[in-house]
Every structure is written in C-alpha cells, then in structure tokens.
Amino acid sequence: MKIKDIRALSTEELRQQVAQEKEALSRLKFAHAISPIENPMRIRTSRKLIARMMTELNAR
C-alpha cells in the first residue's frame, strides 16, 4: 500500500487497516518462530506499513 492510498482512506478505515495489519504481523511472527517462513522480509514490510499508517493517523 502506497502513501497515496493510505491518505485516501478515512480515519475509521485507517484504524481498521492498522488492526488487521497488526493481527497479520503477529501471525507472521508466530509462524516464523515455529518454522522459518520462506520470505522473512514480509515481517519488516508489514512493520513499516503499520508505521506509515500510524504516522498518518497521528498527523490527522
């Protein structure tokens, strides 16, 4: 998701997206702890996406 797409979302949609991404991140971390996932960079990308969305929420 690009920053342009994040800015187009309403505040409530943004909060929902953050909650969904945090849940997905926790599932990724859990799966990685049990057995290494094929692309561990997905964890970093997910963390950065959450940070971008939270930054936009705080700016509003």
PQR file with spaces between the fields and no chain letter, atoms N, CA, C, O and H, PARSE charges and radii, in Angstrom:
ATOM       1  N    MET     1       0.839   -1.170    0.000 -0.4000 1.5000
ATOM       2  CA   MET     1       0.000    0.000    0.000 -0.0000 2.0000
ATOM       3  C    MET     1       0.890    1.242    0.000  0.5500 1.7000
ATOM       4  O    MET     1       1.762    1.398    0.855 -0.5500 1.4000
ATOM       5  N    LYS     2       0.660    2.099   -0.950 -0.4000 1.5000
ATOM       6  CA   LYS     2       1.448    3.320   -1.082 -0.0000 2.0000
ATOM       7  C    LYS     2       0.889    4.400   -0.157  0.5500 1.7000
ATOM       8  O    LYS     2      -0.241    4.299    0.320 -0.5500 1.4000
ATOM       9  H    LYS     2      -0.048    1.973   -1.644  0.4000 1.0000
ATOM      10  N    ILE     3       1.691    5.424    0.086 -0.4000 1.5000
ATOM      11  CA   ILE     3       1.273    6.520    0.964 -0.0000 2.0000
ATOM      12  C    ILE     3       0.061    7.247    0.384  0.5500 1.7000
ATOM      13  O    ILE     3      -0.785    7.751    1.122 -0.5500 1.4000
ATOM      14  H    ILE     3       2.609    5.506   -0.301  0.4000 1.0000
ATOM      15  N    LYS     4      -0.010    7.296   -0.952 -0.4000 1.5000
ATOM      16  CA   LYS     4      -1.148    7.938   -1.607 -0.0000 2.0000
ATOM      17  C    LYS     4      -2.439    7.179   -1.279  0.5500 1.7000
ATOM      18  O    LYS     4      -3.484    7.787   -1.045 -0.5500 1.4000
ATOM      19  H    LYS     4       0.677    6.886   -1.552  0.4000 1.0000
ATOM      20  N    ASP     5      -2.354    5.855   -1.263 -0.4000 1.5000
ATOM      21  CA   ASP     5      -3.517    5.032   -0.924 -0.0000 2.0000
ATOM      22  C    ASP     5      -3.898    5.196    0.543  0.5500 1.7000
ATOM      23  O    ASP     5      -5.079    5.213    0.888 -0.5500 1.4000
ATOM      24  H    ASP     5      -1.505    5.361   -1.453  0.4000 1.0000
ATOM      25  N    ILE     6      -2.891    5.315    1.399 -0.4000 1.5000
ATOM      26  CA   ILE     6      -3.146    5.482    2.831 -0.0000 2.0000
ATOM      27  C    ILE     6      -3.846    6.810    3.092  0.5500 1.7000
ATOM      28  O    ILE     6      -4.774    6.873    3.898 -0.5500 1.4000
ATOM      29  H    ILE     6      -1.931    5.301    1.118  0.4000 1.0000
ATOM      30  N    ARG     7      -3.415    7.857    2.426 -0.4000 1.5000
ATOM      31  CA   ARG     7      -4.020    9.180    2.621 -0.0000 2.0000
ATOM      32  C    ARG     7      -5.451    9.227    2.099  0.5500 1.7000
ATOM      33  O    ARG     7      -6.250   10.036    2.571 -0.5500 1.4000
ATOM      34  H    ARG     7      -2.661    7.806    1.771  0.4000 1.0000
ATOM      35  N    ALA     8      -5.787    8.375    1.134 -0.4000 1.5000
ATOM      36  CA   ALA     8      -7.135    8.360    0.564 -0.0000 2.0000
ATOM      37  C    ALA     8      -8.150    7.716    1.502  0.5500 1.7000
ATOM      38  O    ALA     8      -9.353    7.929    1.344 -0.5500 1.4000
ATOM      39  H    ALA     8      -5.138    7.718    0.750  0.4000 1.0000
ATOM      40  N    LEU     9      -7.684    6.929    2.481 -0.4000 1.5000
ATOM      41  CA   LEU     9      -8.589    6.250    3.403 -0.0000 2.0000
ATOM      42  C    LEU     9      -9.140    7.212    4.449  0.5500 1.7000
ATOM      43  O    LEU     9      -8.490    8.188    4.823 -0.5500 1.4000
ATOM      44  H    LEU     9      -6.707    6.757    2.609  0.4000 1.0000
ATOM      45  N    SER    10     -10.348    6.919    4.909 -0.4000 1.5000
ATOM      46  CA   SER    10     -10.909    7.713    6.006 -0.0000 2.0000
ATOM      47  C    SER    10     -10.229    7.286    7.311  0.5500 1.7000
ATOM      48  O    SER    10      -9.523    6.279    7.355 -0.5500 1.4000
ATOM      49  H    SER    10     -10.877    6.126    4.605  0.4000 1.0000
ATOM      50  N    THR    11     -10.449    8.053    8.349 -0.4000 1.5000
ATOM      51  CA   THR    11      -9.813    7.769    9.635 -0.0000 2.0000
ATOM      52  C    THR    11     -10.243    6.411   10.180  0.5500 1.7000
ATOM      53  O    THR    11      -9.420    5.649   10.686 -0.5500 1.4000
ATOM      54  H    THR    11     -11.023    8.872    8.313  0.4000 1.0000
ATOM      55  N    GLU    12     -11.535    6.115   10.073 -0.4000 1.5000
ATOM      56  CA   GLU    12     -12.034    4.830   10.585 -0.0000 2.0000
ATOM      57  C    GLU    12     -11.490    3.663    9.765  0.5500 1.7000
ATOM      58  O    GLU    12     -11.126    2.631   10.329 -0.5500 1.4000
ATOM      59  H    GLU    12     -12.203    6.734    9.661  0.4000 1.0000
ATOM      60  N    GLU    13     -11.432    3.812    8.454 -0.4000 1.5000
ATOM      61  CA   GLU    13     -10.869    2.761    7.604 -0.0000 2.0000
ATOM      62  C    GLU    13      -9.397    2.536    7.932  0.5500 1.7000
ATOM      63  O    GLU    13      -8.911    1.405    7.925 -0.5500 1.4000
ATOM      64  H    GLU    13     -11.728    4.650    7.996  0.4000 1.0000
ATOM      65  N    LEU    14      -8.706    3.620    8.215 -0.4000 1.5000
ATOM      66  CA   LEU    14      -7.286    3.540    8.566 -0.0000 2.0000
ATOM      67  C    LEU    14      -7.099    2.769    9.874  0.5500 1.7000
ATOM      68  O    LEU    14      -6.196    1.940    9.982 -0.5500 1.4000
ATOM      69  H    LEU    14      -9.101    4.539    8.221  0.4000 1.0000
ATOM      70  N    ARG    15      -7.947    3.039   10.862 -0.4000 1.5000
ATOM      71  CA   ARG    15      -7.864    2.305   12.133 -0.0000 2.0000
ATOM      72  C    ARG    15      -8.112    0.817   11.925  0.5500 1.7000
ATOM      73  O    ARG    15      -7.442   -0.019   12.531 -0.5500 1.4000
ATOM      74  H    ARG    15      -8.681    3.712   10.774  0.4000 1.0000
ATOM      75  N    GLN    16      -9.075    0.486   11.066 -0.4000 1.5000
ATOM      76  CA   GLN    16      -9.366   -0.922   10.784 -0.0000 2.0000
ATOM      77  C    GLN    16      -8.194   -1.588   10.087  0.5500 1.7000
ATOM      78  O    GLN    16      -7.842   -2.724   10.406 -0.5500 1.4000
ATOM      79  H    GLN    16      -9.620    1.165   10.574  0.4000 1.0000
ATOM      80  N    GLN    17      -7.587   -0.890    9.137 -0.4000 1.5000
ATOM      81  CA   GLN    17      -6.441   -1.432    8.416 -0.0000 2.0000
ATOM      82  C    GLN    17      -5.272   -1.679    9.365  0.5500 1.7000
ATOM      83  O    GLN    17      -4.582   -2.692    9.252 -0.5500 1.4000
ATOM      84  H    GLN    17      -7.872    0.033    8.878  0.4000 1.0000
ATOM      85  N    VAL    18      -5.047   -0.753   10.304 -0.4000 1.5000
ATOM      86  CA   VAL    18      -3.958   -0.913   11.274 -0.0000 2.0000
ATOM      87  C    VAL    18      -4.209   -2.158   12.118  0.5500 1.7000
ATOM      88  O    VAL    18      -3.292   -2.942   12.360 -0.5500 1.4000
ATOM      89  H    VAL    18      -5.608    0.070   10.396  0.4000 1.0000
ATOM      90  N    ALA    19      -5.445   -2.338   12.562 -0.4000 1.5000
ATOM      91  CA   ALA    19      -5.775   -3.513   13.385 -0.0000 2.0000
ATOM      92  C    ALA    19      -5.553   -4.803   12.600  0.5500 1.7000
ATOM      93  O    ALA    19      -5.023   -5.775   13.138 -0.5500 1.4000
ATOM      94  H    ALA    19      -6.190   -1.700   12.365  0.4000 1.0000
ATOM      95  N    GLN    20      -5.954   -4.814   11.338 -0.4000 1.5000
ATOM      96  CA   GLN    20      -5.776   -6.001   10.503 -0.0000 2.0000
ATOM      97  C    GLN    20      -4.300   -6.297   10.279  0.5500 1.7000
ATOM      98  O    GLN    20      -3.877   -7.451   10.350 -0.5500 1.4000
ATOM      99  H    GLN    20      -6.385   -4.025   10.901  0.4000 1.0000
ATOM     100  N    GLU    21      -3.520   -5.262   10.009 -0.4000 1.5000
ATOM     101  CA   GLU    21      -2.090   -5.456    9.763 -0.0000 2.0000
ATOM     102  C    GLU    21      -1.368   -5.940   11.019  0.5500 1.7000
ATOM     103  O    GLU    21      -0.473   -6.781   10.937 -0.5500 1.4000
ATOM     104  H    GLU    21      -3.864   -4.325    9.952  0.4000 1.0000
ATOM     105  N    LYS    22      -1.755   -5.411   12.177 -0.4000 1.5000
ATOM     106  CA   LYS    22      -1.127   -5.851   13.428 -0.0000 2.0000
ATOM     107  C    LYS    22      -1.420   -7.325   13.684  0.5500 1.7000
ATOM     108  O    LYS    22      -0.553   -8.068   14.142 -0.5500 1.4000
ATOM     109  H    LYS    22      -2.482   -4.728   12.244  0.4000 1.0000
ATOM     110  N    GLU    23      -2.649   -7.742   13.384 -0.4000 1.5000
ATOM     111  CA   GLU    23      -3.011   -9.146   13.551 -0.0000 2.0000
ATOM     112  C    GLU    23      -2.212  -10.022   12.581  0.5500 1.7000
ATOM     113  O    GLU    23      -1.718  -11.084   12.958 -0.5500 1.4000
ATOM     114  H    GLU    23      -3.354   -7.139   13.011  0.4000 1.0000
ATOM     115  N    ALA    24      -2.092   -9.573   11.344 -0.4000 1.5000
ATOM     116  CA   ALA    24      -1.325  -10.325   10.348 -0.0000 2.0000
ATOM     117  C    ALA    24       0.144  -10.405   10.747  0.5500 1.7000
ATOM     118  O    ALA    24       0.783  -11.440   10.558 -0.5500 1.4000
ATOM     119  H    ALA    24      -2.493   -8.709   11.038  0.4000 1.0000
ATOM     120  N    LEU    25       0.682   -9.318   11.300 -0.4000 1.5000
ATOM     121  CA   LEU    25       2.074   -9.304   11.740 -0.0000 2.0000
ATOM     122  C    LEU    25       2.297  -10.297   12.874  0.5500 1.7000
ATOM     123  O    LEU    25       3.303  -11.006   12.893 -0.5500 1.4000
ATOM     124  H    LEU    25       0.162   -8.478   11.454  0.4000 1.0000
ATOM     125  N    SER    26       1.366  -10.350   13.810 -0.4000 1.5000
ATOM     126  CA   SER    26       1.537  -11.292   14.912 -0.0000 2.0000
ATOM     127  C    SER    26       1.479  -12.735   14.413  0.5500 1.7000
ATOM     128  O    SER    26       2.207  -13.594   14.911 -0.5500 1.4000
ATOM     129  H    SER    26       0.549   -9.774   13.794  0.4000 1.0000
ATOM     130  N    ARG    27       0.607  -13.005   13.422 -0.4000 1.5000
ATOM     131  CA   ARG    27       0.557  -14.349   12.850 -0.0000 2.0000
ATOM     132  C    ARG    27       1.848  -14.681   12.120  0.5500 1.7000
ATOM     133  O    ARG    27       2.333  -15.810   12.196 -0.5500 1.4000
ATOM     134  H    ARG    27       0.016  -12.307   13.018  0.4000 1.0000
ATOM     135  N    LEU    28       2.410  -13.702   11.411 -0.4000 1.5000
ATOM     136  CA   LEU    28       3.677  -13.911   10.704 -0.0000 2.0000
ATOM     137  C    LEU    28       4.803  -14.215   11.686  0.5500 1.7000
ATOM     138  O    LEU    28       5.594  -15.133   11.468 -0.5500 1.4000
ATOM     139  H    LEU    28       2.016  -12.785   11.349  0.4000 1.0000
ATOM     140  N    LYS    29       4.871  -13.449   12.758 -0.4000 1.5000
ATOM     141  CA   LYS    29       5.920  -13.664   13.761 -0.0000 2.0000
ATOM     142  C    LYS    29       5.792  -15.041   14.399  0.5500 1.7000
ATOM     143  O    LYS    29       6.788  -15.728   14.624 -0.5500 1.4000
ATOM     144  H    LYS    29       4.228  -12.704   12.935  0.4000 1.0000
ATOM     145  N    PHE    30       4.556  -15.437   14.688 -0.4000 1.5000
ATOM     146  CA   PHE    30       4.324  -16.744   15.299 -0.0000 2.0000
ATOM     147  C    PHE    30       4.745  -17.859   14.337  0.5500 1.7000
ATOM     148  O    PHE    30       5.407  -18.816   14.740 -0.5500 1.4000
ATOM     149  H    PHE    30       3.747  -14.879   14.505  0.4000 1.0000
ATOM     150  N    ALA    31       4.358  -17.731   13.067 -0.4000 1.5000
ATOM     151  CA   ALA    31       4.717  -18.741   12.063 -0.0000 2.0000
ATOM     152  C    ALA    31       6.226  -18.808   11.885  0.5500 1.7000
ATOM     153  O    ALA    31       6.787  -19.886   11.686 -0.5500 1.4000
ATOM     154  H    ALA    31       3.820  -16.954   12.739  0.4000 1.0000
ATOM     155  N    HIS    32       6.876  -17.668   11.957 -0.4000 1.5000
ATOM     156  CA   HIS    32       8.331  -17.618   11.784 -0.0000 2.0000
ATOM     157  C    HIS    32       9.048  -18.237   12.986  0.5500 1.7000
ATOM     158  O    HIS    32      10.127  -18.813   12.839 -0.5500 1.4000
ATOM     159  H    HIS    32       6.420  -16.792   12.119  0.4000 1.0000
ATOM     160  N    ALA    33       8.451  -18.119   14.166 -0.4000 1.5000
ATOM     161  CA   ALA    33       9.065  -18.686   15.366 -0.0000 2.0000
ATOM     162  C    ALA    33       8.988  -20.211   15.346  0.5500 1.7000
ATOM     163  O    ALA    33       9.900  -20.893   15.813 -0.5500 1.4000
ATOM     164  H    ALA    33       7.575  -17.651   14.285  0.4000 1.0000
ATOM     165  N    ILE    34       7.904  -20.732   14.808 -0.4000 1.5000
ATOM     166  CA   ILE    34       7.730  -22.183   14.753 -0.0000 2.0000
ATOM     167  C    ILE    34       8.636  -22.796   13.701  0.5500 1.7000
ATOM     168  O    ILE    34       9.414  -23.707   13.984 -0.5500 1.4000
ATOM     169  H    ILE    34       7.163  -20.178   14.428  0.4000 1.0000
ATOM     170  N    SER    35       8.527  -22.285   12.489 -0.4000 1.5000
ATOM     171  CA   SER    35       9.418  -22.739   11.416 -0.0000 2.0000
ATOM     172  C    SER    35       9.684  -21.541   10.518  0.5500 1.7000
ATOM     173  O    SER    35       8.764  -20.776   10.230 -0.5500 1.4000
ATOM     174  H    SER    35       7.895  -21.544   12.259  0.4000 1.0000
ATOM     175  N    PRO    36      10.903  -21.366   10.076 -0.5600 1.5000
ATOM     176  CA   PRO    36      11.242  -20.178    9.279  0.2800 2.0000
ATOM     177  C    PRO    36      10.351  -20.038    8.042  0.5500 1.7000
ATOM     178  O    PRO    36      10.187  -20.979    7.265 -0.5500 1.4000
ATOM     179  N    ILE    37       9.777  -18.833    7.878 -0.4000 1.5000
ATOM     180  CA   ILE    37       8.940  -18.595    6.707 -0.0000 2.0000
ATOM     181  C    ILE    37       9.829  -18.379    5.490  0.5500 1.7000
ATOM     182  O    ILE    37      11.008  -18.049    5.623 -0.5500 1.4000
ATOM     183  H    ILE    37       9.910  -18.069    8.509  0.4000 1.0000
ATOM     184  N    GLU    38       9.258  -18.568    4.300 -0.4000 1.5000
ATOM     185  CA   GLU    38      10.061  -18.511    3.076 -0.0000 2.0000
ATOM     186  C    GLU    38      10.576  -17.113    2.775  0.5500 1.7000
ATOM     187  O    GLU    38      11.619  -16.964    2.139 -0.5500 1.4000
ATOM     188  H    GLU    38       8.301  -18.836    4.191  0.4000 1.0000
ATOM     189  N    ASN    39       9.857  -16.079    3.223 -0.4000 1.5000
ATOM     190  CA   ASN    39      10.297  -14.717    2.960 -0.0000 2.0000
ATOM     191  C    ASN    39      10.220  -13.890    4.245  0.5500 1.7000
ATOM     192  O    ASN    39       9.195  -13.257    4.499 -0.5500 1.4000
ATOM     193  H    ASN    39       9.009  -16.200    3.740  0.4000 1.0000
ATOM     194  N    PRO    40      11.266  -13.880    5.052 -0.5600 1.5000
ATOM     195  CA   PRO    40      11.216  -13.144    6.315  0.2800 2.0000
ATOM     196  C    PRO    40      11.148  -11.627    6.141  0.5500 1.7000
ATOM     197  O    PRO    40      10.881  -10.907    7.103 -0.5500 1.4000
ATOM     198  N    MET    41      11.384  -11.141    4.938 -0.4000 1.5000
ATOM     199  CA   MET    41      11.277   -9.697    4.691 -0.0000 2.0000
ATOM     200  C    MET    41       9.822   -9.222    4.792  0.5500 1.7000
ATOM     201  O    MET    41       9.567   -8.027    4.937 -0.5500 1.4000
ATOM     202  H    MET    41      11.601  -11.726    4.156  0.4000 1.0000
ATOM     203  N    ARG    42       8.869  -10.161    4.717 -0.4000 1.5000
ATOM     204  CA   ARG    42       7.456   -9.790    4.851 -0.0000 2.0000
ATOM     205  C    ARG    42       7.183   -9.213    6.230  0.5500 1.7000
ATOM     206  O    ARG    42       6.304   -8.365    6.383 -0.5500 1.4000
ATOM     207  H    ARG    42       9.076  -11.133    4.599  0.4000 1.0000
ATOM     208  N    ILE    43       7.927   -9.664    7.237 -0.4000 1.5000
ATOM     209  CA   ILE    43       7.756   -9.139    8.594 -0.0000 2.0000
ATOM     210  C    ILE    43       8.165   -7.666    8.630  0.5500 1.7000
ATOM     211  O    ILE    43       7.459   -6.830    9.194 -0.5500 1.4000
ATOM     212  H    ILE    43       8.641  -10.353    7.113  0.4000 1.0000
ATOM     213  N    ARG    44       9.295   -7.364    8.031 -0.4000 1.5000
ATOM     214  CA   ARG    44       9.779   -5.979    8.003 -0.0000 2.0000
ATOM     215  C    ARG    44       8.831   -5.084    7.207  0.5500 1.7000
ATOM     216  O    ARG    44       8.545   -3.959    7.619 -0.5500 1.4000
ATOM     217  H    ARG    44       9.869   -8.043    7.573  0.4000 1.0000
ATOM     218  N    THR    45       8.347   -5.577    6.073 -0.4000 1.5000
ATOM     219  CA   THR    45       7.442   -4.783    5.243 -0.0000 2.0000
ATOM     220  C    THR    45       6.143   -4.494    5.985  0.5500 1.7000
ATOM     221  O    THR    45       5.605   -3.389    5.914 -0.5500 1.4000
ATOM     222  H    THR    45       8.579   -6.490    5.738  0.4000 1.0000
ATOM     223  N    SER    46       5.651   -5.494    6.692 -0.4000 1.5000
ATOM     224  CA   SER    46       4.421   -5.320    7.450 -0.0000 2.0000
ATOM     225  C    SER    46       4.602   -4.292    8.566  0.5500 1.7000
ATOM     226  O    SER    46       3.733   -3.451    8.791 -0.5500 1.4000
ATOM     227  H    SER    46       6.087   -6.391    6.750  0.4000 1.0000
ATOM     228  N    ARG    47       5.738   -4.366    9.261 -0.4000 1.5000
ATOM     229  CA   ARG    47       6.027   -3.397   10.328 -0.0000 2.0000
ATOM     230  C    ARG    47       6.084   -1.982    9.779  0.5500 1.7000
ATOM     231  O    ARG    47       5.557   -1.053   10.391 -0.5500 1.4000
ATOM     232  H    ARG    47       6.445   -5.050    9.078  0.4000 1.0000
ATOM     233  N    LYS    48       6.716   -1.816    8.639 -0.4000 1.5000
ATOM     234  CA   LYS    48       6.849   -0.475    8.046 -0.0000 2.0000
ATOM     235  C    LYS    48       5.499    0.058    7.579  0.5500 1.7000
ATOM     236  O    LYS    48       5.230    1.254    7.688 -0.5500 1.4000
ATOM     237  H    LYS    48       7.145   -2.571    8.142  0.4000 1.0000
ATOM     238  N    LEU    49       4.648   -0.827    7.059 -0.4000 1.5000
ATOM     239  CA   LEU    49       3.313   -0.405    6.631 -0.0000 2.0000
ATOM     240  C    LEU    49       2.497    0.066    7.830  0.5500 1.7000
ATOM     241  O    LEU    49       1.795    1.073    7.747 -0.5500 1.4000
ATOM     242  H    LEU    49       4.867   -1.799    6.970  0.4000 1.0000
ATOM     243  N    ILE    50       2.587   -0.656    8.940 -0.4000 1.5000
ATOM     244  CA   ILE    50       1.886   -0.247   10.161 -0.0000 2.0000
ATOM     245  C    ILE    50       2.390    1.121   10.616  0.5500 1.7000
ATOM     246  O    ILE    50       1.599    1.970   11.027 -0.5500 1.4000
ATOM     247  H    ILE    50       3.157   -1.474    9.008  0.4000 1.0000
ATOM     248  N    ALA    51       3.688    1.332   10.543 -0.4000 1.5000
ATOM     249  CA   ALA    51       4.270    2.616   10.957 -0.0000 2.0000
ATOM     250  C    ALA    51       3.775    3.753   10.062  0.5500 1.7000
ATOM     251  O    ALA    51       3.478    4.843   10.550 -0.5500 1.4000
ATOM     252  H    ALA    51       4.330    0.642   10.208  0.4000 1.0000
ATOM     253  N    ARG    52       3.686    3.501    8.762 -0.4000 1.5000
ATOM     254  CA   ARG    52       3.179    4.536    7.848 -0.0000 2.0000
ATOM     255  C    ARG    52       1.742    4.895    8.161  0.5500 1.7000
ATOM     256  O    ARG    52       1.370    6.069    8.163 -0.5500 1.4000
ATOM     257  H    ARG    52       3.927    2.615    8.366  0.4000 1.0000
ATOM     258  N    MET    53       0.931    3.874    8.427 -0.4000 1.5000
ATOM     259  CA   MET    53      -0.481    4.131    8.734 -0.0000 2.0000
ATOM     260  C    MET    53      -0.627    4.853   10.066  0.5500 1.7000
ATOM     261  O    MET    53      -1.461    5.751   10.188 -0.5500 1.4000
ATOM     262  H    MET    53       1.234    2.921    8.426  0.4000 1.0000
ATOM     263  N    MET    54       0.165    4.482   11.064 -0.4000 1.5000
ATOM     264  CA   MET    54       0.092    5.146   12.357 -0.0000 2.0000
ATOM     265  C    MET    54       0.560    6.593   12.253  0.5500 1.7000
ATOM     266  O    MET    54       0.012    7.471   12.920 -0.5500 1.4000
ATOM     267  H    MET    54       0.842    3.753   10.964  0.4000 1.0000
ATOM     268  N    THR    55       1.553    6.844   11.433 -0.4000 1.5000
ATOM     269  CA   THR    55       2.028    8.207   11.228 -0.0000 2.0000
ATOM     270  C    THR    55       0.932    9.067   10.625  0.5500 1.7000
ATOM     271  O    THR    55       0.737   10.208   11.044 -0.5500 1.4000
ATOM     272  H    THR    55       1.998    6.131   10.891  0.4000 1.0000
ATOM     273  N    GLU    56       0.213    8.530    9.643 -0.4000 1.5000
ATOM     274  CA   GLU    56      -0.882    9.257    9.028 -0.0000 2.0000
ATOM     275  C    GLU    56      -2.012    9.507   10.031  0.5500 1.7000
ATOM     276  O    GLU    56      -2.611   10.583   10.040 -0.5500 1.4000
ATOM     277  H    GLU    56       0.371    7.604    9.302  0.4000 1.0000
ATOM     278  N    LEU    57      -2.300    8.519   10.869 -0.4000 1.5000
ATOM     279  CA   LEU    57      -3.333    8.702   11.899 -0.0000 2.0000
ATOM     280  C    LEU    57      -2.938    9.798   12.886  0.5500 1.7000
ATOM     281  O    LEU    57      -3.767   10.630   13.258 -0.5500 1.4000
ATOM     282  H    LEU    57      -1.815    7.645   10.862  0.4000 1.0000
ATOM     283  N    ASN    58      -1.691    9.799   13.305 -0.4000 1.5000
ATOM     284  CA   ASN    58      -1.225   10.816   14.248 -0.0000 2.0000
ATOM     285  C    ASN    58      -1.222   12.208   13.616  0.5500 1.7000
ATOM     286  O    ASN    58      -1.432   13.201   14.313 -0.5500 1.4000
ATOM     287  H    ASN    58      -1.019    9.124   13.003  0.4000 1.0000
ATOM     288  N    ALA    59      -0.990   12.290   12.324 -0.4000 1.5000
ATOM     289  CA   ALA    59      -0.976   13.577   11.641 -0.0000 2.0000
ATOM     290  C    ALA    59      -2.387   14.172   11.582  0.5500 1.7000
ATOM     291  O    ALA    59      -2.557   15.391   11.563 -0.5500 1.4000
ATOM     292  H    ALA    59      -0.819   11.483   11.758  0.4000 1.0000
ATOM     293  N    ARG    60      -3.378   13.308   11.553 -0.4000 1.5000
ATOM     294  CA   ARG    60      -4.760   13.784   11.498 -0.0000 2.0000
ATOM     295  C    ARG    60      -5.194   14.235   12.871  0.5500 1.7000
ATOM     296  O    ARG    60      -6.331   14.674   13.045 -0.5500 1.4000
ATOM     297  H    ARG    60      -3.240   12.318   11.568  0.4000 1.0000
